[in-house]
């Protein structure tokens, strides 16, 4: 019994020492803030039948990165006024990650990636029949962000919306995918930059 206890204690000690010596990707990462963000997206050119989208998200800020979630909804506004045979709408939500650098500067690089799941809805004007279809959506974007106040930042981006998983015969992926512009209003706590250490610290 004593030998078993000694063996267990020895394994625990070795595990602790190994954990102290092993560096990982996130062992030096620090949460320095969090934010909520209204998001507006709009189609660029004729690549997508779904032009405008509105929604929002929230995330934790870990050094220069952020990770959280989002939700977006949109509809084919043109179809509402053109009296087309059917009206399209798209809703999706999921994971949201991003990177900013150097975020203490007035104007700095802003990039993000949204990966989500949702559905398209098709409403037929002739017989008021509605159908839906599940979709997978990936939206990378890149642009610039401006620090308006310590707690408020505005980012403008250009991205591309990829949509897959559509099985309806009335629409295809090209009705939803295409170049998009975006405006993101980030509101929250973003930490503070200390010049002497050149590091971010919590507020």
Order of alpha helices (4+ residues) and beta strands (2+ residues): alpha-beta-beta-beta-alpha-beta-beta-beta-beta-beta-beta-beta
